[in-house]
Amino acid sequence: DAPWSDPTTVWAGDMEPAPPALVADPTGRVHALWIVSAEPGQSGMSLWYTQRDAAGWVPASAVLTLDGEAERPSVAVAGGRIHLAWTDGRIGPLRYSRASLEQAAVASEWAQPRSLPLPSGSDGASAPSVASDVNGGLHLVYAVPWNEDRGIYYLRSEDGGVTWSAPSAVFDAAAAGWPSVDTPDLAIDADGVIHVAWVRMPLDGEAGAGVYWARSEDGGATWSPPHTVFEGPCGDPRLALSSPGHVHVFWVDEMAERIWSHRHSP
């Protein structure tokens, strides 16, 4: 019932920013990162960062310069660091970087971006989603939308992003006969159960054809069969956990003039 604060300008510039990725750390600070296109006549993009503490938002700064296109940044906090994943273009190589939480506003403190593993036959990923568990482990899911390797894939790091597991399939879209999949989202229970939601995509059209969910109770080694959350034109599923086992799924319902819809399971 407390009132909301007045809107605050976090960043303003000449170029349009992409939607920000947000994460809170254990001290209550909120960290935000977003991608901004280069100035007219220039190539590449830049990734901007800011944080909010009790005193308010600090001035935003450009922390990474990216040579080409970049999309769908996703962030997590683990081990005193902020971890960032994105793709080069809507479908392309999967990139990763990290920085200390205390020095994330300093460009030189960000690790040189590097590629994360994809299935051996894949030429690109889309829509990465990264999250941390209560023990500091990092978990990441992404989609391979096309060709024989199409599906939803999972990576794991137990050493703060230094090394990552080989990709394992959350859902094999090719084996299931699905044309395509995209936009997975990831959430992890306090008891370690991993939840993933994604959309089934048709070969033509921009809207998804259904929202699906699966979970793993053994650290990503095996996954439940996909459960149908919604069938119909849709997009951008989002997961939230209000308590262990209590799962909320939000998505854009394209049948109803682009409203947000919600289902939950206790």
C-alpha positions as CSV (number, residue, x, y, z in Angstrom):
1,D,0.0,0.0,0.0
2,A,3.0,2.3,0.1
3,P,3.0,5.0,-2.6
4,W,5.3,4.6,-5.6
5,S,8.0,7.1,-6.2
6,D,7.9,9.6,-9.0
7,P,9.5,8.5,-12.3
8,T,13.2,9.1,-12.4
9,T,15.3,9.5,-15.6
10,V,18.1,6.8,-15.4
11,W,19.7,7.6,-18.8
12,A,18.9,9.8,-21.8
13,G,20.7,9.9,-25.1
14,D,20.3,10.5,-28.8
15,M,20.0,6.9,-29.7
16,E,17.2,4.6,-28.7
17,P,18.2,2.1,-26.0
18,A,17.0,-1.6,-25.9
19,P,15.0,-2.8,-22.9
20,P,17.3,-3.1,-19.9
21,A,18.3,-6.2,-18.0
22,L,17.9,-5.9,-14.2
23,V,19.1,-7.8,-11.2
24,A,19.4,-7.1,-7.5
25,D,22.4,-8.1,-5.3
26,P,22.3,-9.3,-1.7
27,T,22.8,-5.8,-0.4
28,G,19.7,-4.5,-2.1
29,R,21.4,-2.6,-4.9
30,V,19.7,-2.8,-8.3
31,H,22.0,-3.2,-11.4
32,A,20.8,-2.3,-14.9
33,L,22.5,-3.0,-18.3
34,W,21.2,-2.1,-21.7
35,I,22.4,-1.9,-25.3
36,V,22.5,1.3,-27.3
37,S,23.1,1.5,-31.1
38,A,26.0,3.4,-32.4
39,E,25.7,7.0,-33.6
40,P,24.5,7.5,-37.2
41,G,27.3,6.6,-39.7
42,Q,29.1,4.4,-37.1
43,S,29.0,0.6,-36.7
44,G,28.7,-1.5,-33.6
45,M,26.9,-1.0,-30.3
46,S,27.7,-0.1,-26.7
47,L,26.6,-1.7,-23.5
48,W,25.7,0.7,-20.7
49,Y,25.5,0.1,-17.0
50,T,24.2,1.9,-13.9
51,Q,23.1,0.9,-10.4
52,R,20.8,2.2,-7.7
53,D,21.6,2.2,-4.0
54,A,19.9,3.9,-1.1
55,A,21.1,7.3,-2.4
56,G,19.6,6.8,-5.9
57,W,20.9,6.0,-9.4
58,V,24.5,6.6,-10.2
59,P,25.4,8.2,-13.5
60,A,25.3,5.6,-16.3
61,S,28.5,4.7,-18.2
62,A,29.3,2.7,-21.3
63,V,31.2,-0.4,-20.2
64,L,31.6,-2.5,-23.3
65,T,31.9,-1.7,-27.0
66,L,30.6,-4.3,-29.3
67,D,31.7,-4.6,-32.9
68,G,28.4,-5.8,-34.4
69,E,24.8,-6.2,-33.5
70,A,23.8,-7.4,-30.0
71,E,20.5,-8.4,-28.5
72,R,18.7,-9.8,-25.4
73,P,21.2,-9.0,-22.6
74,S,20.5,-11.1,-19.4
75,V,22.2,-10.6,-16.1
76,A,22.7,-12.5,-12.8
77,V,24.6,-11.9,-9.6
78,A,26.9,-14.6,-8.0
79,G,30.1,-14.7,-6.1
80,G,30.4,-10.9,-5.8
81,R,30.2,-10.4,-9.5
82,I,27.6,-9.5,-12.1
83,H,27.4,-11.9,-15.0
84,L,26.2,-10.9,-18.4
85,A,25.1,-12.9,-21.5
86,W,23.8,-11.8,-24.9
87,T,23.9,-12.8,-28.5
88,D,25.5,-11.2,-31.6
89,G,22.3,-10.3,-33.4
90,R,19.0,-11.9,-32.9
91,I,20.5,-15.3,-33.8
92,G,24.2,-15.6,-33.5
93,P,27.2,-16.5,-31.3
94,L,26.4,-16.6,-27.6
95,R,28.6,-14.1,-25.6
96,Y,29.5,-13.8,-21.9
97,S,31.3,-11.2,-19.7
98,R,31.5,-10.4,-16.0
99,A,32.7,-7.7,-13.6
100,S,33.0,-7.2,-9.9
101,L,29.9,-5.7,-8.3
102,E,32.0,-3.0,-6.8
103,Q,33.7,-2.0,-10.1
104,A,30.9,-2.7,-12.6
105,A,30.8,0.9,-13.6
106,V,34.4,0.9,-14.8
107,A,34.8,-0.3,-18.4
108,S,38.3,-1.7,-17.8
109,E,37.0,-4.1,-15.1
110,W,34.7,-6.0,-17.5
111,A,36.2,-9.2,-18.8
112,Q,36.9,-9.5,-22.5
113,P,33.7,-11.0,-24.0
114,R,34.0,-14.6,-25.0
115,S,31.8,-17.2,-26.7
116,L,29.9,-19.8,-24.7
117,P,29.4,-23.3,-26.2
118,L,26.7,-24.2,-28.6
119,P,25.6,-27.6,-30.0
120,S,28.3,-28.8,-32.5
121,G,26.1,-28.3,-35.6
122,S,24.6,-25.0,-34.6
123,D,25.4,-21.7,-36.3
124,G,23.7,-19.5,-33.7
125,A,21.6,-19.1,-30.5
126,S,18.9,-16.6,-29.5
127,A,17.5,-15.2,-26.3
128,P,19.8,-16.3,-23.5
129,S,18.6,-16.2,-19.9
130,V,21.0,-16.5,-17.0
131,A,20.3,-17.0,-13.3
132,S,22.2,-18.0,-10.1
133,D,21.2,-20.4,-7.4
134,V,21.5,-20.1,-3.6
135,N,25.0,-21.7,-3.7
136,G,26.4,-19.3,-6.2
137,G,26.2,-21.6,-9.2
138,L,25.3,-20.1,-12.6
139,H,22.7,-21.5,-14.9
140,L,22.0,-20.4,-18.5
141,V,19.4,-21.4,-21.1
142,Y,19.1,-20.3,-24.7
143,A,17.3,-21.3,-27.9
144,V,18.6,-22.7,-31.1
145,P,15.7,-21.8,-33.4
146,W,16.6,-23.5,-36.6
147,N,17.9,-26.6,-38.4
148,E,18.7,-30.0,-37.0
149,D,19.9,-28.8,-33.6
150,R,16.8,-26.7,-32.9
151,G,15.7,-26.8,-29.3
152,I,16.2,-25.3,-25.8
153,Y,19.7,-25.8,-24.3
154,Y,21.2,-25.5,-20.8
155,L,24.6,-24.6,-19.6
156,R,26.0,-24.6,-16.0
157,S,29.0,-23.0,-14.3
158,E,30.2,-23.9,-10.8
159,D,33.3,-21.6,-10.8
160,G,31.8,-18.2,-11.3
161,G,31.7,-18.3,-15.1
162,V,35.3,-19.4,-15.6
163,T,34.3,-22.7,-17.2
164,W,30.9,-23.8,-18.5
165,S,29.4,-27.3,-19.1
166,A,28.8,-28.6,-22.6
167,P,25.2,-27.7,-23.7
168,S,22.5,-30.2,-22.9
169,A,19.0,-30.3,-24.3
170,V,16.1,-29.1,-22.1
171,F,13.9,-29.8,-25.1
172,D,14.7,-31.3,-28.5
173,A,12.5,-29.5,-30.9
174,A,13.7,-31.5,-33.9
175,A,12.9,-34.8,-32.3
176,A,9.5,-33.5,-31.3
177,G,8.8,-32.3,-34.9
178,W,8.4,-28.7,-33.9
179,P,9.3,-26.1,-36.6
180,S,11.1,-23.8,-34.2
181,V,11.4,-22.6,-30.5
182,D,12.5,-19.3,-29.0
183,T,12.7,-16.9,-26.1
184,P,13.3,-19.2,-23.1
185,D,13.2,-17.8,-19.6
186,L,14.8,-19.3,-16.5
187,A,14.1,-19.3,-12.7
188,I,15.6,-21.4,-9.9
189,D,13.9,-22.4,-6.7
190,A,15.6,-22.1,-3.3
191,D,15.7,-25.9,-3.2
192,G,17.6,-26.1,-6.5
193,V,14.8,-27.0,-8.9
194,I,15.3,-25.3,-12.3
195,H,12.3,-24.0,-14.2
196,V,12.3,-23.0,-17.9
197,A,9.5,-21.6,-20.1
198,W,9.7,-21.0,-23.8
199,V,7.5,-20.6,-26.9
200,R,6.9,-22.9,-29.9
201,M,7.4,-21.0,-33.1
202,P,5.8,-21.5,-36.5
203,L,8.0,-21.2,-39.6
204,D,6.1,-18.2,-40.7
205,G,4.9,-15.3,-38.7
206,E,6.4,-13.4,-35.7
207,A,4.1,-14.7,-33.0
208,G,4.6,-17.9,-31.1
209,A,2.1,-20.7,-31.2
210,G,2.2,-21.8,-27.6
211,V,3.9,-21.4,-24.2
212,Y,5.6,-24.4,-22.6
213,W,7.3,-25.1,-19.3
214,A,9.6,-27.9,-18.0
215,R,11.7,-28.4,-14.8
216,S,14.8,-30.3,-13.7
217,E,15.2,-31.6,-10.1
218,D,18.7,-32.9,-10.6
219,G,20.7,-29.9,-11.6
220,G,19.9,-30.0,-15.3
221,A,20.9,-33.6,-15.9
222,T,17.3,-34.6,-16.8
223,W,14.2,-32.6,-17.6
224,S,10.5,-33.2,-17.3
225,P,8.3,-33.5,-20.5
226,P,7.1,-30.1,-21.6
227,H,3.8,-28.9,-20.1
228,T,1.5,-26.8,-22.2
229,V,0.8,-23.5,-20.4
230,F,-1.0,-21.8,-23.3
231,E,-1.9,-22.5,-26.9
232,G,-2.4,-19.7,-29.4
233,P,-0.5,-16.6,-30.7
234,C,1.9,-15.5,-27.9
235,G,5.3,-14.3,-27.1
236,D,7.9,-13.4,-24.4
237,P,7.2,-15.8,-21.5
238,R,8.5,-14.7,-18.1
239,L,9.0,-16.9,-15.0
240,A,8.8,-15.9,-11.4
241,L,8.8,-18.1,-8.2
242,S,7.0,-16.8,-5.1
243,S,8.1,-19.8,-3.0
244,P,9.7,-23.2,-3.8
245,G,7.4,-25.0,-6.2
246,H,5.1,-22.1,-6.7
247,V,5.6,-21.1,-10.3
248,H,4.2,-18.1,-12.1
249,V,4.3,-17.7,-15.9
250,F,3.6,-14.5,-17.7
251,W,3.3,-14.1,-21.5
252,V,2.0,-11.7,-24.2
253,D,-1.3,-13.0,-25.5
254,E,-1.3,-11.9,-29.2
255,M,-5.0,-13.1,-29.6
256,A,-6.2,-10.4,-27.2
257,E,-4.7,-7.2,-28.5
258,R,-1.3,-7.9,-26.9
259,I,-2.3,-8.2,-23.3
260,W,-0.1,-9.8,-20.6
261,S,-1.6,-13.1,-19.4
262,H,-0.6,-15.1,-16.3
263,R,-1.0,-18.6,-14.9
264,H,0.5,-20.1,-11.8
265,S,0.9,-23.5,-10.2
266,P,1.4,-24.1,-6.4
